[in-house]
Amino acid sequence: MRILALWAIQLFSVCTCVGQTQWMVNPSIFTPGPAGTFDETAVKDPSIVFFDGNWHLFYTSRGLGEYQMAYAASSLNELNKAKRTVLKQLRGEKSSYAAAPQVFYFQPQKTWYLIYQTTDTNYQPVYSTTQTIENPQSWTAPKPVVQKNEKAKWIDFWVICNDTTAFLFYTRSHWDVYVQTTALKDFPDGFGNPQKVFSGVHEAIHVYKVKDKPEYHMFYELNIDKERNFGLAKANHLAGPWEKVTDYYATGSQLKYPENAEVWTEEVSHGELIRSGYDQRLEYDADKPQYLIQGILKRDHHGPYPELVWKLGVIEKKTESKNASGEKIK
């Protein structure tokens, strides 16, 4: 029996597999528009939901010297051919700037929300609503989510809710992550009492509920030597405490292309996880994540930021299994 047990242990050791996380880069699905259009330079900061047979994409457009928000809807692989509409009613009072959208359906009110930013008060968090997501002209004019009471820069606002509370996350001074809360019944009013919950990030805080698990994941963007990449933190509650998992998530050498595929990005920046649904809980499948990112080739990442040519595409997490000798297992 002892010899049999030792043999079993040895056999287990030989067959033990280790996983090497890789992300398959799919072809770009959304690229800048023709010269002379509102998104001729870059398409950025995507927020996307699947509803009523279409993918509804909201994004930051850069063109004609302006940042504005825009919309397109279609099947995922046909988005680049879909009609693009600039959301002219969604802009600040002091400038046309509007950027970094987040879209979700707020079930308690049966209303669609867009959370985004203007520059009225050094990146003011605002919201707009509609009952018909497919009608880009139906969004209401922006209203403040909160009134800023300090000069420090706040950027990239993000709302997620549990059963009782709405949480507003954002980055302060390109370093600290803050959150404000309000009762679900009071949303979108009542946010206050800002609390620092995490540090060491550049921007683009996105928080999701892990589907079928009592766990939340925070994805953030880093800017290291002028190269963008993602990091990941986790918590059992939206209020924290948040624990860093890695500063190197879906990034760099983890990006892989199919053989003979066109290489369109070598960086990952401001993206959004493809959600399991479209409501305020923001659930996603952490076992098979798909990430809609903005990307760029390293050779094109130079010069003023507003002139960078960002494209959008989906990357998918893959796990390559190897045996104890380092050989791939098919």
C-alpha positions in Angstrom: 0.0 0.0 0.0 2.9 2.3 0.9 4.6 1.6 -2.4 1.3 2.2 -4.3 0.8 5.5 -2.5 4.4 6.6 -3.3 3.8 5.6 -7.0 0.6 7.6 -7.0 2.4 10.7 -5.6 5.1 10.4 -8.3 2.6 10.0 -11.0 0.7 13.0 -9.8 3.9 15.1 -9.8 4.7 14.1 -13.4 1.2 15.0 -14.6 0.8 18.2 -12.7 0.2 21.1 -15.1 0.9 24.7 -14.6 -1.1 27.5 -16.3 0.5 30.4 -18.1 -1.9 33.2 -18.6 -2.1 34.6 -22.1 -4.5 36.9 -23.9 -5.5 36.3 -27.5 -5.8 39.5 -29.4 -8.7 39.5 -31.9 -8.8 41.8 -34.9 -9.6 45.4 -34.2 -13.4 45.9 -34.4 -13.6 49.7 -34.3 -11.1 52.2 -35.9 -11.0 56.0 -36.4 -13.3 57.5 -39.0 -12.4 59.1 -42.3 -10.6 62.4 -42.4 -12.8 65.4 -41.6 -15.1 63.5 -39.2 -15.5 63.8 -35.4 -13.5 60.7 -34.7 -10.9 61.0 -37.4 -8.0 60.7 -35.0 -8.9 58.2 -32.3 -11.7 56.1 -30.8 -11.2 55.6 -27.0 -12.7 54.7 -23.6 -15.3 52.2 -24.8 -18.4 51.3 -22.8 -20.5 48.5 -24.3 -23.6 46.5 -23.5 -25.6 43.8 -25.4 -29.3 44.7 -25.4 -32.2 43.8 -27.7 -30.1 42.0 -30.3 -27.3 44.7 -30.7 -24.1 45.7 -29.1 -24.4 49.4 -28.0 -21.1 51.1 -28.0 -20.4 54.5 -26.3 -16.9 55.9 -26.7 -14.8 59.0 -26.6 -14.1 60.4 -30.1 -11.1 62.5 -31.0 -11.3 64.5 -34.2 -11.4 68.0 -35.6 -9.4 69.1 -32.5 -12.1 68.1 -30.0 -13.0 65.3 -27.6 -16.7 64.3 -27.7 -18.8 61.3 -26.9 -20.3 59.2 -29.7 -22.4 56.1 -30.2 -22.7 53.1 -32.6 -24.8 49.9 -32.5 -24.5 46.7 -34.4 -23.3 43.1 -34.1 -19.8 43.1 -32.5 -18.0 42.3 -35.7 -20.0 44.8 -37.8 -19.5 47.8 -35.5 -16.9 49.4 -37.7 -19.5 49.6 -40.5 -22.3 50.9 -38.3 -23.6 54.5 -38.3 -21.7 56.7 -35.9 -23.5 59.5 -34.0 -21.8 62.2 -32.1 -23.7 63.0 -28.9 -23.7 66.7 -29.2 -26.1 67.3 -26.3 -23.7 65.6 -23.9 -21.1 68.2 -23.2 -20.0 70.7 -20.7 -21.2 74.3 -20.4 -17.7 75.7 -20.7 -16.4 73.5 -23.5 -17.5 70.8 -25.9 -15.4 68.3 -24.0 -17.1 65.1 -22.9 -15.4 61.8 -22.4 -14.9 58.4 -20.6 -18.5 57.1 -20.7 -20.0 54.3 -18.7 -23.4 52.9 -19.7 -25.7 50.7 -17.6 -29.4 50.0 -17.0 -30.5 51.1 -13.5 -33.2 48.4 -12.8 -34.9 50.1 -9.8 -35.9 53.1 -12.1 -36.0 51.1 -15.4 -33.8 53.8 -16.8 -30.5 53.8 -18.8 -27.6 55.9 -17.4 -24.5 57.3 -18.9 -21.8 58.4 -16.4 -19.1 60.5 -17.9 -16.9 63.6 -17.4 -16.8 67.2 -18.6 -14.2 69.9 -17.8 -16.6 72.4 -16.2 -14.9 71.9 -12.8 -11.6 70.2 -13.7 -13.2 67.0 -14.8 -16.7 67.2 -13.3 -18.6 63.9 -13.0 -22.0 64.1 -14.7 -24.8 61.8 -15.8 -27.5 61.6 -18.5 -30.5 59.3 -18.8 -32.8 57.7 -21.4 -35.5 55.2 -21.8 -34.4 54.2 -25.3 -30.8 53.3 -25.6 -31.1 52.8 -29.3 -32.0 56.5 -29.8 -28.8 58.6 -29.4 -30.8 61.8 -29.5 -32.9 60.8 -26.5 -30.2 61.3 -23.8 -30.9 64.1 -21.4 -28.5 67.0 -20.9 -25.8 66.4 -18.3 -26.4 66.9 -14.6 -23.7 66.8 -11.9 -23.3 63.5 -10.0 -21.5 65.4 -7.2 -20.2 68.9 -6.8 -16.5 69.0 -6.5 -15.2 70.8 -3.3 -11.4 70.7 -4.0 -8.9 71.6 -6.7 -7.4 68.2 -7.0 -8.0 66.4 -10.3 -10.7 63.7 -10.3 -10.9 61.6 -13.5 -12.7 58.5 -14.9 -15.9 58.0 -12.9 -17.5 54.6 -12.4 -20.7 53.5 -10.8 -21.5 50.0 -9.5 -24.3 49.0 -7.1 -25.1 46.2 -4.7 -28.5 45.5 -3.3 -28.6 48.6 -1.0 -25.9 51.0 -2.1 -24.5 52.8 -5.1 -20.7 53.3 -5.2 -19.0 56.1 -7.3 -15.3 55.3 -7.9 -12.7 57.7 -9.4 -9.0 58.5 -9.5 -7.7 61.5 -7.6 -4.5 63.2 -8.8 -3.6 60.2 -10.9 -2.7 58.2 -7.9 -5.4 57.5 -5.3 -8.7 55.7 -5.8 -11.6 57.3 -4.0 -15.2 56.1 -3.5 -18.4 57.9 -2.5 -21.7 56.2 -1.7 -25.4 56.8 -1.7 -28.4 54.7 -0.8 -29.8 52.8 -3.8 -33.1 54.4 -3.3 -31.6 57.9 -3.6 -29.4 57.3 -6.7 -28.2 59.4 -8.5 -28.4 61.9 -5.7 -26.9 61.8 -2.2 -23.3 60.9 -3.0 -20.8 62.0 -0.3 -18.2 61.2 2.3 -15.3 60.4 0.0 -13.0 57.6 1.2 -9.6 56.6 -0.1 -9.6 52.8 -0.8 -6.6 52.2 -3.0 -3.4 53.9 -4.3 -0.7 53.6 -6.9 -2.8 53.9 -10.1 -2.8 56.3 -13.1 -6.5 56.4 -14.1 -9.4 54.4 -15.5 -10.8 52.6 -12.5 -13.4 50.0 -13.4 -15.0 47.7 -10.9 -17.1 44.6 -11.5 -18.9 41.9 -9.6 -17.6 38.4 -10.3 -20.5 36.3 -11.6 -21.7 33.6 -9.1 -19.1 34.6 -6.5 -19.1 37.0 -3.5 -16.1 38.9 -5.0 -15.4 42.1 -6.7 -12.5 43.0 -9.1 -11.0 46.4 -9.7 -9.2 47.0 -13.0 -7.0 50.0 -13.2 -4.5 51.6 -15.6 -0.8 52.3 -15.0 1.4 54.6 -17.0 5.0 53.3 -16.7 7.7 55.0 -18.8 4.9 56.4 -21.0 3.5 52.9 -21.7 0.0 51.9 -20.6 -0.9 48.7 -18.9 -3.6 47.2 -16.6 -3.5 46.1 -13.0 -6.0 44.1 -10.9 -7.2 44.3 -7.3 -9.9 42.3 -5.5 -12.2 42.6 -2.5 -15.1 40.8 -0.9 -17.0 44.0 -0.5 -17.2 47.2 -2.7 -16.2 49.3 0.3 -13.0 47.2 0.6 -10.5 46.5 1.8 -9.0 46.2 -1.7 -6.0 43.8 -2.2 -3.6 44.2 -5.1 -3.4 41.1 -7.2 -1.0 42.3 -9.9 0.2 45.4 -11.7 0.7 43.3 -14.8 -2.7 42.1 -16.1 -3.5 41.4 -19.8 -0.4 43.3 -20.7 2.8 43.2 -22.8 4.2 39.7 -23.4 0.8 38.2 -22.3 -0.7 39.5 -25.6 -0.7 36.8 -28.3 -1.9 36.9 -31.9 -3.0 34.0 -34.1 -0.5 33.0 -36.7 -0.4 35.4 -39.6 -2.8 37.8 -37.9 -2.4 41.6 -38.3 -0.7 43.1 -35.3 -2.7 46.2 -34.4 -1.8 46.8 -30.8 1.1 46.1 -28.4 -0.4 48.1 -25.5 -3.6 48.0 -23.5 -5.4 51.1 -22.3 -8.8 52.3 -21.0 -11.0 49.3 -21.7 -14.1 47.6 -20.4 -14.8 44.0 -19.5 -17.6 42.4 -21.6 -20.4 42.0 -19.0 -22.7 39.1 -18.4 -25.7 41.5 -18.3 -26.3 45.2 -18.6 -27.7 46.3 -15.2 -26.1 48.3 -12.3 -24.5 45.2 -10.7 -21.9 45.0 -13.5 -21.3 41.2 -13.4 -18.7 39.5 -15.6 -17.4 36.0 -16.1 -14.0 36.0 -14.5 -13.3 32.4 -15.8 -13.7 33.4 -19.4 -13.1 37.2 -19.5 -13.3 39.2 -22.7 -11.8 42.7 -22.6 -12.7 45.5 -25.0 -9.6 47.7 -25.0 -8.2 50.7 -26.7 -4.8 49.8 -28.3 -1.9 51.2 -30.2 1.4 50.0 -31.7 4.5 51.1 -29.8 6.0 52.7 -32.9 2.9 55.0 -33.0 2.9 55.9 -29.3 4.7 59.2 -29.5 4.0 62.9 -29.6 1.1 64.8 -27.9 -1.5 62.5 -26.3 -4.5 64.1 -28.2 -2.8 63.0 -31.5 -2.4 59.3 -30.7 -4.3 57.0 -33.0 -6.2 54.6 -30.7 -8.3 51.7 -32.0 -10.7 49.3 -30.2 -10.6 45.6 -30.1 -11.3 42.6 -27.9 -8.8 40.4 -26.1 -9.7 37.1 -24.6 -8.0 35.2 -21.7 -6.5 31.9 -22.6 -4.7 29.4 -20.4 -2.0 27.4 -22.0 -1.4 24.1 -20.1 2.1 22.6 -19.7 3.3 19.5 -18.1 6.1 19.4 -15.5 8.7 19.3 -18.3 7.4 22.5 -19.8 5.8 20.8 -22.8 2.6 22.1 -24.2 -0.4 19.9 -23.6 -2.8 20.0 -26.5 
